[in-house]
Each structure stands twice: as structure tokens, then as C-alpha cells.
Amino acid sequence: MLVDELKIKVKAGDGGNGIVSWKRWKYIAKGGPGGGDGGKGGDVYFRTIRDVTVLSKYKPNPKFKAKNGGHGRRMSKHGENGEDLYIDLPVGSVVTNLSTGEKFTLLKEGEERKILKGGWGGYGNEHFKSSRNTTPEIQTDGKPGEEAEFLIELELVVDLGLIGLPSAGKSSLLNTITGAKSKVAEYHFTTLEPHLGSFHKYIIADIPGLIEGASEGKGLGYKFLKHIKRTRALAHLVSFEYKDMISEYKKIRKELEKYSEDLIEKPEIIVLSKSDLVSDEEAEKKKKEFEKETGKKVILFSILKDDEIKNLEKEFLEFLKK
């Protein structure tokens, strides 16, 4: 089950305490001050990974704490610094610091952002040695690390979104090209159920629910449109079941444009699906008609034709690499 919204509590490490200690040498009962300083507490970072399910792992225990700094040691030795904590988040996470109101988005894989600072270590008595006080009995405790509560909201970032009217063949295409490389699973969002798959490490999402009027809230279209606004590119499926295929294609393009001009500007490749329903000659004729009308790359596809499956995989890979 994929979690697309989660609150977590996070605390940076506390600084270690300084200590009172004395250097001791042979034949000298009490030398100079030798209490070391405490180590710094660990900082906390958010780090993005390409795993849309990672938030679900945190749900049972949404609390995080970096390591504390070590206390100072004898013979002027400092305490060890606390290890920094890295919390992995999915690419596309929108993060709100509920303590400060700060809000930011993480869009790139491997991006790191420091969110909380660890506390500084306290001073040992050696730190307070002076010409006037050669035997200080003073030390200070470490400072506490910062802490805050964060709201994590996931807005999917996928490499290729499969769009089209219902029954255009999006799920069949997704299963066909990802089944041998990665298990396709159904991830339950709060309000919708997209399907995701991996194709040569690229994330592909089947975006169902697009119908005429989706941008105005009909069906589930608006909710799906919200989740594909960060899709890098689109594969637009148009089925040979439709009598006027170009008209059906333009309906979806119109819904995208109504929702966001950014969607209409995304790179798009057109897939004429279920080509087995017509003759090869008719399929090629329709392909050329689409190419002339749109000026875009057009691919024929049927799950019953191995040559078309292989060609689609080749064309998708070249398209995604661009």
C-alpha cells in the first residue's frame, strides 16, 4: 500500500557534555585541566530516491532521531560527533515544516537537503584554563538538537504517463512492456488508484479516469490530472475501436489544455492501439494521417503482434532517453 501523505516527528542529535578531568602524569598527583569538549549532535537530511512506496515503511513508527554527540573524555580528548541521519523520501515529495511553516519540493533523484541542525557539544574544563585560573572546575553541557514535525505529501513524478480515453489499452500496454522487467502493482492513494511499472528503470504510470469534462471534475479525471502534472512525457493511446480517432485524440488534448498549459506542452508520443482490429493497410493509412495532422511520432501497437511490441519498446526507450 502506497502512502501519499504522512506526518513525521524528527529530532537532530544533542551535543555531548564537556567534562571536568585532570591530566595525570607519573609522580604528579594532579596536572593541568584535561577535560575534553563534547561532540556535536548529528544533523538531519532529507534525501530523495526513486521509490514511491518508501513513506509506507515509516507509517508504523513516524519518529526519527539523529545520534547524540559523545561526551568529552579524559586527557583532552573530544567526544565523537553524532552520526548524521538521512531520511529517504520519494521524488516528488512536497515537504512542510509544521513548526515554521516553511515549504519546499524535492524533485531530483539523489537530492539532499539539511532540515535540522545537531546541537553543539559542551566545553570541558580545559577550555576554561587561563593565566588567572589554571585549575578550572567548570564545564558546560551540550546544546539540544533542533526538532520539528513535518508533513510529507507525495505528488507523483513519473517519466512517462499513459493517457487516453477509457479502454484505450493503457493497462494492457503497461503490463506488456513492464511485466518481464518489474512487477506491476496497484498502489492505493488516498483518492485514486493509478498503476505503475518500471521500464528500463524508467517509471511509467497508467493514468486512468480521463474522460471528456475531466478538467471540470467529471469522473476521477481531475484527481488523476493533479497527479500527472509532474509527468515528464506523455504517451497518448488512441484505440482503433473509435470511428473518428483524431476527434477522440483531440478531446483528451483539450482536457489537458483546460487543466494546465504545462501539460499540453509536455513531449508526447502517439500510440494507435488495438491495431489487430483492422488490416495492416488500414492501420498504416491511419498512422500517416495522424503524423500529418499532429506532426508527432506515431506508433502502431497490438498486444497480439510481437513485431509491434518490440518496435514500441524500442521507440519508447529512444523517446525517454531524449
Secondary structure by P-SEA (a helix, b strand, c coil): cccccbbbbbbcbbbbbbbbbbbbcccccccccbbbbbbbcbbbbbbbccccccccccccccccccbbbbccccccccccccbbbbbbbccbbbbbcccccbbbbbccccbbbbcbbbbbbbbccccccccccccccbbbbbbbcccbbbbbbbcccccbbbbcccccaaaaaaaaaccccbbbbbbbcccbbbbbbbcccbbbbbcccccccccccccaaaaaaaaaccccbbbbbbbcccccaaaaaaaaaaaaaaacccccccbbbbbbcccccccaaaaaaaaaaaaaacccbbbbbbcccaaaaaaaaaaaaaaaac
